[in-house]
Amino acid sequence: GPLRERAADLARRAGAPLGGDRRSPGLGLTPRETEVLRLVAAGRSNREIAEALFISVKTASVHVSHILGKLGVAGRGEAAAAAHRLRLFD
């Protein structure tokens, strides 16, 4: 219940998956990249992503760059649109 949700949230924020597949099906995204994409799709800046995930702004930028390459899109807006089109997030 609540403890499991808290542990999953903490693991996600720390970039340490709790098990299972380490990549998003069919997209090749790591769990951390998936979390960054969720924040990109929510309109967050790299600075806001860094603060939310306890990482540096440069690391957030690198994750975003990897996401753009893996999704084959040119920018954050296209990445967000792809995430919504694929129904990756609520």
C-alpha distances in whole Angstrom, upper triangle without the diagonal:
4,6,5,6,9,10,11,12,14,15,17,18,20,21,20,18,15,17,19,22,23,25,24,26,29,29,29,27,25,22,23,26,23,21,25,26,23,25,28,27,26,30,29,32,32,32,29,27,28,27,23,23,25,28,31,33,35,32,30,34,34,31,32,35,34,32,35,37,34,34,38,38,40,38,34,35,36,32,30,32,31,28,28,30,28,25,23,21,20
4,5,5,6,9,10,10,12,14,15,16,18,20,19,18,16,18,20,23,23,25,25,27,30,30,30,27,25,21,22,25,23,20,24,25,22,23,27,26,24,28,27,29,29,29,26,25,26,24,21,21,22,25,29,31,33,30,28,32,32,29,31,34,33,31,34,36,34,33,37,37,39,36,33,34,35,32,29,32,31,27,27,30,28,25,23,21,20
4,5,5,6,9,10,10,12,14,15,16,18,17,16,13,16,19,22,22,24,24,27,30,30,29,27,24,20,21,24,22,20,23,25,23,23,27,27,26,29,27,30,29,29,26,24,25,23,20,20,21,24,28,30,32,29,28,31,32,29,30,33,32,30,34,36,33,34,37,37,39,37,34,35,36,32,30,33,32,28,29,32,30,27,24,22,22
4,5,5,6,9,10,10,12,14,15,16,14,13,10,13,15,18,18,21,21,23,27,26,26,24,21,17,19,22,20,18,22,23,21,22,25,25,24,28,26,29,28,28,26,24,24,23,20,19,21,23,27,29,31,27,26,30,30,27,28,31,30,28,31,33,30,31,34,35,37,35,32,33,33,30,28,31,30,26,27,29,27,24,21,20,20
4,5,5,6,9,10,10,12,14,15,14,13,11,14,16,18,18,20,20,22,25,25,25,22,20,16,17,20,18,15,19,20,18,19,22,22,21,24,23,26,25,26,23,21,22,21,17,17,19,21,25,27,29,26,24,27,28,24,26,29,28,26,29,31,29,29,32,32,34,32,29,30,30,27,25,27,27,23,24,26,24,21,19,17,17
4,5,5,6,9,10,11,12,14,13,13,12,15,18,20,19,21,21,24,27,26,26,23,21,17,17,20,18,16,19,21,18,19,22,23,21,24,22,25,24,24,21,19,20,18,15,15,16,19,23,25,27,24,23,27,27,24,26,29,28,26,29,31,30,30,33,33,35,32,29,30,31,28,26,29,28,25,25,28,26,24,21,19,19
4,5,5,6,8,10,10,12,11,10,9,12,15,17,17,19,20,23,26,25,24,22,19,15,16,19,18,15,19,21,19,20,23,24,23,25,24,26,25,24,22,20,20,19,16,15,16,19,22,25,26,23,22,26,26,23,25,28,27,25,29,30,28,29,33,33,35,32,29,31,32,28,27,29,29,25,26,29,27,24,21,20,20
4,5,5,6,9,10,10,9,8,7,10,12,14,14,16,16,19,22,22,21,18,16,12,13,16,14,12,16,18,16,17,20,21,20,23,21,24,23,23,21,18,19,18,15,13,16,18,21,23,25,22,20,24,24,20,22,25,24,22,26,27,25,25,29,29,31,29,26,28,28,25,23,26,25,21,23,25,23,21,18,16,17
4,5,5,6,9,10,10,10,10,13,15,17,16,17,17,20,23,22,21,18,16,12,12,15,14,11,14,16,14,14,18,18,17,20,18,20,20,20,17,15,16,15,12,11,13,15,19,21,23,20,18,22,22,19,20,24,23,21,24,26,25,25,28,28,30,27,24,26,27,23,22,24,24,20,21,24,23,20,17,15,16
4,5,5,6,9,8,10,10,14,16,18,16,18,19,22,25,24,23,19,16,13,12,16,15,12,15,18,16,16,19,21,20,22,20,21,20,20,17,15,15,14,11,10,11,14,17,20,21,19,18,21,22,19,21,24,23,22,25,27,26,26,30,30,31,29,26,28,29,25,24,27,26,23,24,27,25,23,20,18,20
4,5,5,6,5,6,7,10,13,14,13,15,16,20,23,21,20,17,14,10,10,14,13,11,14,17,16,16,19,21,20,23,20,22,20,20,19,16,16,16,13,10,12,14,17,20,21,18,17,21,20,17,20,23,21,20,24,25,23,24,28,28,30,28,25,27,28,24,23,26,25,22,24,27,24,23,19,18,20
4,5,5,6,6,8,11,13,14,12,13,14,17,20,18,17,14,11,8,7,11,10,8,10,13,12,13,16,17,17,19,17,19,17,18,16,13,13,14,11,8,11,12,16,18,19,16,14,18,18,15,17,20,18,17,21,22,20,21,25,25,26,24,21,23,24,20,20,23,22,18,20,23,21,19,16,15,17
4,5,8,9,12,15,17,17,15,16,17,20,23,20,19,16,13,10,8,11,11,8,10,13,12,12,15,17,16,18,15,17,15,15,13,11,10,10,8,5,7,9,13,15,17,14,13,16,17,14,16,19,18,17,21,23,21,22,25,25,26,24,21,23,24,21,20,23,23,19,21,24,23,21,18,16,18
4,5,8,11,14,16,17,14,16,17,21,24,21,20,16,13,11,9,12,13,11,12,15,15,15,18,20,19,21,18,19,17,17,16,13,12,12,10,7,7,9,13,15,16,13,13,17,16,14,17,20,19,18,22,23,22,23,27,27,28,26,23,26,26,23,23,26,25,22,24,27,25,24,20,19,21
4,6,10,12,14,14,11,12,14,18,20,18,16,13,9,7,5,9,10,9,10,13,14,14,16,18,19,20,18,19,16,17,16,13,12,14,12,8,10,10,13,15,16,12,12,15,15,12,15,17,16,15,19,20,19,20,23,24,25,23,21,24,24,20,21,24,23,20,22,25,23,22,18,18,20
4,6,9,11,12,10,12,15,18,21,19,17,14,11,8,8,12,13,11,14,16,16,17,20,21,22,24,22,22,20,21,20,17,16,17,15,12,13,13,17,19,19,16,16,19,18,15,18,20,18,18,22,23,21,22,26,27,28,27,24,27,27,23,23,26,25,22,24,27,24,23,20,19,22
4,6,8,9,7,10,12,15,18,17,15,13,10,7,9,12,11,11,14,16,16,17,20,21,21,24,22,23,22,23,21,18,18,19,17,14,15,16,19,21,22,18,18,21,19,16,19,21,19,18,22,22,20,21,25,26,28,27,24,27,26,23,23,25,23,20,23,25,22,21,17,17,20
4,7,10,9,12,14,17,20,20,18,16,13,10,12,15,14,14,17,19,18,20,23,23,24,27,25,27,25,26,24,21,21,22,19,16,18,19,23,25,25,22,21,24,23,20,23,25,22,22,25,26,23,25,28,29,31,30,28,30,29,26,25,28,26,23,25,27,24,22,19,19,21
4,7,7,11,13,15,18,18,16,15,12,11,13,16,15,15,19,20,20,22,24,25,26,28,27,29,27,28,27,23,24,25,22,19,21,21,25,27,27,23,23,26,24,21,23,25,22,21,25,25,22,24,27,29,31,31,28,30,30,26,26,28,26,23,25,26,23,22,19,20,22
4,6,9,11,12,15,16,14,14,12,11,14,16,14,16,19,19,19,22,24,24,25,28,27,29,28,29,28,24,25,26,24,21,23,23,27,28,28,24,24,26,24,21,23,25,22,21,24,24,21,22,26,27,30,30,28,29,28,25,25,27,24,21,23,24,21,20,17,19,21
4,6,8,8,12,12,11,11,9,9,12,14,12,14,17,17,18,21,22,22,24,27,26,28,26,28,27,23,24,26,23,20,23,23,25,27,26,23,22,24,22,19,21,22,19,18,21,21,17,19,22,24,27,27,25,27,25,22,23,24,21,19,21,22,18,19,16,17,20
4,7,9,12,11,9,8,6,6,9,11,10,12,15,15,16,19,20,20,22,25,24,25,23,25,24,20,21,23,21,18,20,19,22,23,23,19,19,21,18,15,18,19,16,15,19,18,15,17,20,22,25,24,23,25,24,20,21,23,20,18,21,22,19,19,15,17,20
4,6,8,8,6,5,5,6,9,9,8,11,13,13,14,17,18,18,21,23,22,23,22,24,23,20,21,23,21,18,21,20,22,23,22,19,18,19,17,14,16,17,13,12,16,15,12,13,17,19,22,21,20,22,20,17,18,20,17,15,18,19,15,16,13,15,19
4,6,6,6,5,6,7,10,9,7,10,13,11,12,16,16,16,18,21,21,22,21,24,23,19,21,23,21,18,22,21,23,23,23,20,18,20,18,14,15,17,14,11,14,15,11,12,15,17,20,20,18,20,18,15,15,17,14,12,15,15,12,12,9,12,16
4,6,7,8,10,11,14,13,11,14,16,14,15,19,19,18,21,23,24,25,25,28,26,23,25,27,24,22,25,25,27,27,26,23,22,23,21,18,18,19,16,14,16,16,12,13,16,18,21,22,21,21,19,16,17,18,14,13,15,15,11,12,10,14,17
4,6,8,11,13,16,14,12,16,17,15,16,20,19,18,22,24,24,26,25,28,27,24,26,28,26,24,27,26,28,27,26,24,22,23,21,18,18,18,15,13,15,14,10,10,13,16,19,20,20,20,18,15,17,17,13,13,15,14,11,13,12,15,19
4,5,9,11,13,10,10,13,14,12,14,17,16,16,19,21,21,22,21,25,24,21,22,25,23,21,24,23,24,24,23,20,19,19,17,14,14,14,12,9,11,11,7,7,10,13,16,17,16,17,15,12,14,14,11,10,14,13,10,13,11,14,18
4,7,10,11,9,10,13,14,12,15,18,17,17,21,22,22,23,21,24,24,20,22,25,23,20,23,21,23,23,21,18,18,18,16,13,14,14,10,9,12,11,7,9,12,14,17,18,17,19,17,14,16,17,14,13,17,17,14,16,13,16,20
4,6,8,6,6,10,10,9,12,14,14,15,17,19,19,19,18,21,20,17,18,21,19,17,19,18,19,19,18,15,14,15,13,10,11,12,9,7,10,10,7,9,12,14,17,16,15,17,16,12,14,16,13,12,15,16,13,15,12,14,18
4,5,5,6,9,10,10,12,14,15,16,18,20,19,20,18,20,20,16,17,19,17,14,17,16,18,18,18,14,13,15,13,10,12,13,10,9,13,13,10,12,16,17,19,19,17,20,19,15,17,19,16,14,18,19,16,17,13,15,19
4,5,5,6,9,10,11,13,14,15,17,19,18,19,17,19,18,14,15,17,15,12,15,15,17,18,18,15,13,16,14,11,13,15,13,11,15,16,13,15,18,19,21,20,18,20,20,16,16,19,17,14,17,19,16,16,12,13,16
4,5,5,6,9,10,11,12,14,15,17,15,16,14,16,15,11,12,14,12,9,12,11,13,14,14,11,10,13,11,8,10,13,11,10,14,15,14,15,18,18,20,18,16,19,19,15,16,19,17,15,18,20,18,18,14,14,17
4,5,5,6,9,10,10,12,14,15,14,15,13,15,15,11,12,15,14,11,14,12,14,14,14,11,9,11,10,6,7,10,8,6,10,12,10,11,14,15,16,15,13,16,15,12,13,16,14,12,15,17,15,16,12,13,17
4,5,5,6,9,10,10,12,14,14,15,14,17,16,12,14,16,14,12,15,15,17,17,17,14,12,14,13,9,10,13,11,8,12,13,11,11,15,15,17,16,14,15,15,11,11,14,12,9,13,15,12,12,9,10,13
4,5,5,7,9,10,11,13,12,13,13,15,13,9,11,13,10,9,12,12,15,15,16,13,11,13,13,10,10,14,13,11,14,16,14,14,18,17,19,17,14,16,16,13,12,15,14,11,14,17,15,14,10,10,13
4,5,5,6,9,10,11,9,10,9,12,10,7,9,11,10,8,12,11,13,12,13,10,7,10,10,7,7,11,10,8,11,14,13,13,16,15,16,14,11,14,14,11,11,14,14,11,14,17,16,15,12,12,15
4,5,5,6,8,10,10,11,11,14,13,10,12,15,13,12,15,15,16,15,15,13,10,11,12,9,7,11,10,7,9,12,11,10,14,12,14,12,9,11,11,7,7,11,10,8,10,13,12,12,9,9,13
4,6,5,6,9,9,12,12,15,12,10,13,14,12,12,15,15,17,16,18,16,12,14,15,12,11,14,14,11,13,16,15,14,17,16,17,15,11,12,13,10,8,11,11,8,9,13,12,11,8,7,9
4,5,5,7,6,8,9,11,9,6,10,11,9,10,13,13,15,13,16,14,10,12,14,11,10,14,15,12,14,17,17,15,18,16,17,14,10,12,14,11,9,13,13,11,12,15,15,14,12,10,12
4,5,5,5,7,8,11,10,8,11,13,12,12,15,15,15,13,15,14,10,11,13,11,8,11,13,10,11,14,15,13,15,13,14,10,7,8,10,8,6,10,11,9,11,14,14,14,12,11,14
4,5,7,10,12,15,13,11,15,16,14,15,18,18,19,17,19,18,14,14,16,14,11,14,15,12,12,16,15,13,16,13,14,11,8,8,9,7,4,7,9,7,8,11,12,11,10,9,11
4,6,9,12,13,11,10,14,14,12,14,17,18,19,17,19,18,15,16,18,16,13,17,18,15,16,19,19,17,19,17,18,14,11,10,13,11,8,11,13,10,10,14,15,13,12,10,10
4,7,10,12,9,10,13,14,13,15,18,18,18,15,18,18,14,14,17,15,12,16,17,15,15,19,19,17,19,16,16,12,9,9,12,11,8,11,13,12,12,16,17,16,15,13,14
4,7,8,6,6,10,10,10,12,14,14,14,12,15,15,11,12,15,13,11,15,17,15,15,19,19,18,20,18,17,13,10,11,14,12,11,14,16,14,15,18,19,18,16,15,16
4,5,5,6,9,10,11,12,14,13,12,9,12,13,9,9,13,12,10,13,16,14,15,18,19,19,20,17,16,13,10,12,15,13,12,16,18,16,18,21,21,21,19,18,19
4,5,5,6,9,10,10,12,10,9,6,8,9,6,6,10,10,8,11,13,13,14,17,18,18,19,17,16,13,11,13,16,14,14,17,18,17,19,22,22,22,20,19,21
4,5,5,6,9,10,10,9,8,5,9,10,8,9,12,12,12,14,17,17,17,20,22,22,23,21,20,17,14,17,19,18,17,21,22,20,22,25,25,25,22,21,23
4,5,5,6,9,10,10,10,8,12,12,9,11,14,13,13,16,18,17,18,21,22,22,24,21,21,17,14,16,19,17,16,19,21,19,20,23,24,23,20,18,20
4,5,5,6,8,8,9,8,11,10,6,9,12,10,10,13,15,14,15,18,19,19,21,19,19,16,13,15,18,15,14,18,19,16,18,21,21,20,18,16,18
4,6,5,6,5,5,5,8,8,6,9,11,10,11,14,15,15,17,20,20,21,23,22,21,18,16,18,20,18,17,21,22,20,22,25,24,24,21,19,21
4,6,5,7,8,8,12,11,9,12,15,14,15,18,19,19,21,23,24,24,26,25,24,21,18,21,23,20,19,23,24,22,23,27,26,25,22,20,22
4,6,8,10,11,14,12,10,14,16,14,14,18,19,18,20,23,23,23,25,24,24,21,18,20,22,19,18,21,22,19,21,24,24,22,19,17,18
4,6,9,10,12,10,9,12,14,12,13,16,17,16,19,21,21,21,24,23,24,21,18,20,22,19,18,22,22,19,21,24,23,22,19,17,19
4,7,9,12,10,10,13,14,13,15,18,18,19,21,23,23,24,27,26,26,23,20,23,25,22,21,25,25,23,25,28,27,26,22,21,23
4,7,8,6,7,10,11,11,13,15,16,16,19,21,21,22,24,24,24,21,19,22,24,21,21,24,24,22,25,28,26,26,23,22,24
4,5,5,6,9,10,11,13,14,16,17,19,20,21,23,24,23,23,20,18,22,23,21,21,25,25,23,26,29,28,28,25,24,26
4,5,5,6,9,10,11,12,14,15,17,19,20,21,22,21,20,17,15,19,21,19,19,23,23,22,24,27,27,27,24,23,25
4,5,5,6,9,10,10,12,14,15,17,18,20,21,20,19,17,16,19,21,19,20,23,23,22,25,28,27,27,25,24,27
4,5,5,6,9,10,11,12,14,15,17,18,20,19,19,17,16,19,20,18,19,22,22,21,24,26,25,25,22,22,25
4,5,5,6,9,10,11,12,14,15,16,18,17,17,14,13,16,17,15,15,19,19,17,20,23,22,22,19,19,22
4,5,5,6,9,10,11,12,14,15,16,15,14,12,11,15,16,14,15,19,18,18,21,23,23,23,21,21,24
4,5,5,6,9,10,11,12,14,15,15,14,13,13,17,17,14,16,20,19,18,21,23,22,24,21,21,25
4,5,5,6,9,10,11,12,14,14,14,13,12,15,15,12,14,17,16,15,18,20,19,20,17,18,21
4,5,5,6,9,10,10,12,11,11,9,8,12,12,9,11,14,14,13,16,18,18,19,16,17,20
4,5,5,6,9,10,10,10,10,9,9,13,13,10,13,16,15,15,18,20,19,21,18,20,23
4,5,5,6,9,10,10,11,11,11,15,14,11,14,16,15,15,18,19,18,20,17,19,22
4,5,5,6,8,9,10,10,9,12,11,8,10,13,11,11,14,15,14,16,14,15,19
4,6,5,6,5,6,7,7,10,8,6,10,12,10,11,15,15,15,17,15,17,20
4,5,5,7,8,10,11,14,11,10,13,15,13,14,17,17,17,19,17,20,23
4,5,8,11,12,13,15,12,10,13,14,11,12,16,16,14,17,15,18,21
4,6,9,10,11,12,9,7,10,11,8,9,13,12,11,14,13,16,19
4,7,9,11,12,9,9,12,12,10,12,15,14,14,17,16,19,22
4,6,8,9,6,6,10,10,9,11,14,13,14,17,16,18,21
4,7,8,7,8,11,12,11,14,16,16,17,20,19,20,23
4,5,5,6,9,10,11,12,14,15,17,18,18,19,21
4,5,5,6,9,10,10,12,14,15,16,15,16,18
4,5,5,6,9,10,11,12,14,15,15,15,17
4,5,5,6,9,10,10,12,14,14,15,17
4,5,5,6,9,10,10,12,11,13,15
4,5,5,6,9,10,10,10,10,12
4,5,5,6,8,10,10,11,13
4,5,5,6,8,9,11,13
4,6,5,6,5,7,10
4,5,5,6,7,8
4,5,8,10,11
4,5,8,11
4,5,7
4,7
4
